[in-house]
Amino acid sequence: MAQRRIDFLSLMYKKSSDPGNSPTASRQSKGPNLGALVHARRHRGLAESPSSERRARGRRTRGLRTRHALQDNVRVGSTPMDKSTWDRRYAEREFVWTVEPNRLLVQEAEGLRPGRALDLACGEGRNAVWLAEHGWQVTGVDFAAVGLEKARRLASARGVEAEWIAADLLEYRPEPRSFDLVLVLYLQLPASERTPVLRAAANAVADDGTFLVVAHDSSNLENGYGGPQHAEVLYTAKEVVADLDGSGLLIERAERVERTVETPDGVQVALDALVRASRSA
């Protein structure tokens, strides 16, 4: 694939830290709560970090094993990544991340009536599978075929079905206004790429549907734990709101949240940007 990507996932983390699979509650941090009517304009990103939570080590889910993806204190500079590189990365271990769902997704999805869900940059499918287990008709999209194959295996092991689509999010355009829930979780890419993906994702939200974006916050670089170590792929809830200007979505929540991470050295705090929006009927 001609499109080159920068891997700001595991190889550039101070320490591996999974955004959101611990039962430890996240909490609101200082940051703007931007409730407003918005619409879509520009930006994009891709990443969720590997799990460092000790309880995830050696976990088996109906025969599917998760492992730690990294040693501590691993940092590497910019690494171009394309589809084949991602496939090799996913092929190196059973599951790069835990098979448990992201905790912020679980919190935000509570109370939503199941319908059609779209998980963009779904990776190995843990969030899509969790949604399917809770009655959602799920479509997961990623450009790494090996990751999608592992997602199929996880879904089969859990006894659920989902649609898996191999596509580059820079080019993929979902059906307009067709999904009751659209997810973009830890998609950490430069702003020039993040915008078109978020615009296309927002356009896929159906009437009465929900749009959820969670990412490593810009402030996490200096004040939080783990996450990408390059400022250009970090962003804030305010920037996501600006990206959605013109989309017709109503911002319900836009803020920085604290996410506690259990590590061998004790509990650490990571800072995430969270935006939840909806489309009125």
C-alpha positions as CSV (number, residue, x, y, z in Angstrom):
1,M,0.0,0.0,0.0
2,A,1.4,3.3,-1.0
3,Q,0.0,5.1,2.0
4,R,2.7,5.3,4.7
5,R,1.8,5.5,8.3
6,I,3.7,6.5,11.5
7,D,3.5,4.0,14.3
8,F,2.9,5.9,17.4
9,L,1.4,2.9,19.2
10,S,3.5,0.6,21.3
11,L,7.1,1.3,20.1
12,M,7.1,4.9,21.3
13,Y,5.4,4.4,24.7
14,K,7.3,5.3,27.8
15,K,5.7,2.1,29.2
16,S,2.9,0.0,27.8
17,S,-0.5,1.2,29.0
18,D,-3.8,0.1,27.8
19,P,-6.4,2.8,27.4
20,G,-9.3,1.5,29.2
21,N,-9.6,-2.1,30.0
22,S,-9.1,-1.9,33.7
23,P,-12.1,-1.9,36.0
24,T,-10.6,1.1,37.8
25,A,-12.8,4.0,37.1
26,S,-11.8,6.9,34.9
27,R,-12.7,10.4,36.1
28,Q,-13.1,13.8,34.7
29,S,-10.0,16.0,34.7
30,K,-9.6,19.7,34.3
31,G,-10.5,20.6,30.8
32,P,-13.3,22.3,28.8
33,N,-16.8,20.8,28.6
34,L,-17.9,22.0,25.2
35,G,-21.6,21.5,24.7
36,A,-22.6,22.9,21.3
37,L,-24.0,22.2,18.0
38,V,-21.2,21.2,15.7
39,H,-20.6,20.1,12.1
40,A,-17.6,18.4,10.4
41,R,-14.5,19.8,8.8
42,R,-10.9,18.3,9.0
43,H,-8.6,15.8,10.9
44,R,-7.6,12.1,11.7
45,G,-5.5,9.7,13.9
46,L,-4.9,5.9,14.9
47,A,-3.7,4.3,18.0
48,E,-4.5,2.4,21.2
49,S,-1.6,1.3,23.4
50,P,-0.9,-2.2,24.5
51,S,-2.0,-3.4,27.9
52,S,0.3,-3.1,30.9
53,E,-2.3,-4.2,33.5
54,R,-1.0,-7.2,35.4
55,R,-4.4,-8.9,35.5
56,A,-4.4,-9.1,31.7
57,R,-1.2,-11.2,31.8
58,G,-1.8,-14.8,30.8
59,R,-5.6,-14.3,30.6
60,R,-7.4,-16.8,28.5
61,T,-10.8,-16.2,27.0
62,R,-12.2,-19.4,25.7
63,G,-8.8,-20.5,24.5
64,L,-7.6,-17.1,23.3
65,R,-4.5,-15.8,25.0
66,T,-3.4,-12.2,25.5
67,R,0.2,-11.1,26.2
68,H,2.1,-8.0,27.0
69,A,3.2,-6.3,23.8
70,L,6.2,-4.4,25.1
71,Q,8.9,-4.3,27.7
72,D,9.0,-1.2,29.9
73,N,10.8,1.9,28.8
74,V,10.8,1.2,25.1
75,R,11.0,4.3,22.9
76,V,11.7,4.5,19.2
77,G,11.5,7.4,16.8
78,S,9.2,7.7,13.9
79,T,8.6,4.4,12.2
80,P,6.7,4.3,8.9
81,M,4.1,1.6,8.9
82,D,2.0,0.3,6.1
83,K,-0.5,-2.6,5.9
84,S,2.1,-5.3,5.6
85,T,4.0,-3.9,8.7
86,W,0.8,-4.0,10.7
87,D,0.1,-7.5,9.6
88,R,3.5,-8.6,10.8
89,R,3.0,-6.8,14.1
90,Y,-0.3,-8.6,14.7
91,A,1.2,-11.9,13.6
92,E,3.9,-11.7,16.3
93,R,1.7,-12.6,19.2
94,E,-1.8,-13.9,20.0
95,F,-3.3,-10.6,20.9
96,V,-1.4,-7.3,21.0
97,W,-3.9,-5.9,23.4
98,T,-6.3,-7.5,25.9
99,V,-9.5,-9.0,24.7
100,E,-11.5,-7.0,27.2
101,P,-13.4,-3.9,25.9
102,N,-12.3,-0.4,26.5
103,R,-13.7,0.9,29.8
104,L,-14.7,4.3,28.4
105,L,-16.7,2.6,25.7
106,V,-18.4,0.4,28.3
107,Q,-19.3,3.5,30.3
108,E,-20.6,5.5,27.4
109,A,-22.5,2.7,25.7
110,E,-24.5,1.9,28.9
111,G,-28.1,2.8,28.3
112,L,-27.9,2.9,24.6
113,R,-30.4,0.8,22.7
114,P,-28.5,-1.7,20.5
115,G,-28.7,-1.2,16.8
116,R,-26.0,-1.0,14.1
117,A,-22.5,-0.1,15.3
118,L,-19.4,0.9,13.3
119,D,-16.0,0.4,14.9
120,L,-13.3,2.2,12.9
121,A,-9.7,1.1,13.3
122,C,-11.1,-1.9,15.1
123,G,-7.7,-3.8,15.3
124,E,-8.2,-7.2,16.8
125,G,-11.8,-6.6,17.4
126,R,-12.2,-6.5,21.2
127,N,-14.6,-3.6,21.3
128,A,-16.6,-4.8,18.3
129,V,-17.0,-8.2,19.8
130,W,-18.1,-6.8,23.2
131,L,-20.8,-4.8,21.4
132,A,-21.9,-7.8,19.5
133,E,-22.2,-9.7,22.8
134,H,-24.5,-6.9,24.0
135,G,-26.9,-7.1,21.0
136,W,-25.3,-4.8,18.5
137,Q,-25.1,-5.5,14.8
138,V,-21.4,-4.6,14.4
139,T,-19.2,-3.7,11.5
140,G,-15.4,-3.5,12.2
141,V,-13.1,-1.7,9.8
142,D,-9.3,-2.0,9.8
143,F,-6.6,-2.2,7.1
144,A,-4.6,-5.0,8.7
145,A,-5.9,-8.4,7.5
146,V,-4.1,-10.3,10.2
147,G,-5.8,-8.2,12.9
148,L,-9.2,-8.8,11.3
149,E,-8.6,-12.5,11.2
150,K,-7.9,-12.4,14.9
151,A,-11.1,-10.4,15.4
152,R,-13.0,-13.2,13.6
153,R,-11.4,-15.8,15.8
154,L,-12.3,-13.8,18.9
155,A,-15.9,-13.4,17.7
156,S,-16.2,-17.1,17.0
157,A,-14.8,-18.0,20.4
158,R,-17.3,-15.7,22.1
159,G,-20.2,-17.1,20.0
160,V,-21.1,-13.8,18.2
161,E,-21.0,-12.5,14.6
162,A,-19.8,-9.3,13.1
163,E,-19.0,-7.9,9.7
164,W,-15.2,-7.3,9.1
165,I,-14.1,-4.9,6.4
166,A,-10.4,-4.5,5.3
167,A,-10.0,-0.9,4.3
168,D,-7.7,2.1,4.8
169,L,-9.6,4.7,6.8
170,L,-8.1,7.5,4.6
171,E,-10.1,6.1,1.8
172,Y,-13.0,4.3,3.4
173,R,-16.4,6.0,3.3
174,P,-19.1,4.3,5.3
175,E,-22.8,4.5,4.4
176,P,-24.1,8.0,5.3
177,R,-26.5,8.1,8.3
178,S,-26.6,4.3,8.7
179,F,-25.1,3.5,12.1
180,D,-26.6,4.0,15.5
181,L,-23.2,4.0,17.2
182,V,-19.9,5.0,15.5
183,L,-16.6,4.5,17.4
184,V,-13.2,6.1,16.8
185,L,-11.0,5.0,19.7
186,Y,-7.3,6.0,20.0
187,L,-6.9,6.9,16.4
188,Q,-3.7,8.9,16.9
189,L,-2.6,10.4,13.6
190,P,-1.6,13.9,12.5
191,A,-4.3,16.5,12.2
192,S,-4.3,16.6,8.4
193,E,-5.2,12.9,8.4
194,R,-7.5,12.8,11.4
195,T,-10.0,15.3,10.0
196,P,-11.2,13.5,7.0
197,V,-11.6,10.3,8.9
198,L,-13.7,12.0,11.6
199,R,-15.8,13.8,9.0
200,A,-16.6,10.6,7.3
201,A,-17.3,8.9,10.6
202,A,-19.6,11.6,11.7
203,N,-21.5,11.4,8.4
204,A,-22.2,7.7,9.1
205,V,-24.1,8.5,12.3
206,A,-27.9,7.9,11.9
207,D,-30.7,10.0,13.3
208,D,-30.8,9.5,17.0
209,G,-27.3,7.9,16.7
210,T,-24.2,8.4,18.9
211,F,-20.6,9.2,17.9
212,L,-17.8,8.4,20.4
213,V,-14.2,9.6,20.1
214,V,-11.6,8.7,22.7
215,A,-7.9,9.5,22.2
216,H,-4.7,10.2,24.1
217,D,-4.9,13.9,25.1
218,S,-2.3,16.4,24.1
219,S,-1.6,17.1,27.8
220,N,-0.7,13.5,28.4
221,L,2.7,14.0,26.9
222,E,3.9,16.1,29.8
223,N,1.4,15.4,32.5
224,G,0.1,11.8,32.0
225,Y,1.3,8.3,31.8
226,G,2.2,6.3,28.7
227,G,0.8,7.0,25.3
228,P,2.5,8.3,22.1
229,Q,5.5,10.5,22.8
230,H,5.1,12.7,19.7
231,A,2.9,15.8,20.1
232,E,1.8,15.9,16.5
233,V,-0.4,12.8,16.9
234,L,-2.0,13.9,20.2
235,Y,-5.1,16.1,20.3
236,T,-7.7,17.6,22.6
237,A,-11.5,17.3,22.9
238,K,-11.7,20.9,21.7
239,E,-9.9,20.0,18.5
240,V,-12.3,17.1,17.9
241,V,-15.2,19.5,18.3
242,A,-13.6,21.8,15.7
243,D,-13.2,18.8,13.4
244,L,-16.9,18.1,13.7
245,D,-18.0,21.6,12.9
246,G,-20.6,21.3,10.1
247,S,-21.5,17.7,10.8
248,G,-24.9,18.4,12.3
249,L,-24.0,16.5,15.5
250,L,-24.8,17.8,18.9
251,I,-21.9,17.7,21.3
252,E,-23.1,16.0,24.6
253,R,-19.7,15.7,26.2
254,A,-16.3,17.1,25.3
255,E,-13.6,17.0,28.0
256,R,-10.3,15.6,29.2
257,V,-10.7,12.6,31.5
258,E,-8.2,10.9,33.8
259,R,-7.7,7.2,33.4
260,T,-6.0,5.2,36.1
261,V,-3.6,2.6,35.0
262,E,-2.3,-0.2,37.3
263,T,1.4,-0.9,36.8
264,P,4.1,-2.9,38.7
265,D,5.2,0.5,40.1
266,G,1.7,1.4,41.3
267,V,-1.3,3.3,40.0
268,Q,-0.5,5.9,37.3
269,V,-2.8,8.4,35.7
270,A,-3.2,8.8,31.9
271,L,-5.0,11.8,30.3
272,D,-7.5,11.1,27.5
273,A,-9.7,13.3,25.3
274,L,-13.3,12.2,25.1
275,V,-16.0,13.5,22.9
276,R,-19.5,12.1,22.7
277,A,-22.0,13.5,20.2
278,S,-25.4,12.6,18.7
279,R,-27.6,13.4,15.8
280,S,-31.2,14.5,16.3
281,A,-33.9,12.9,14.4
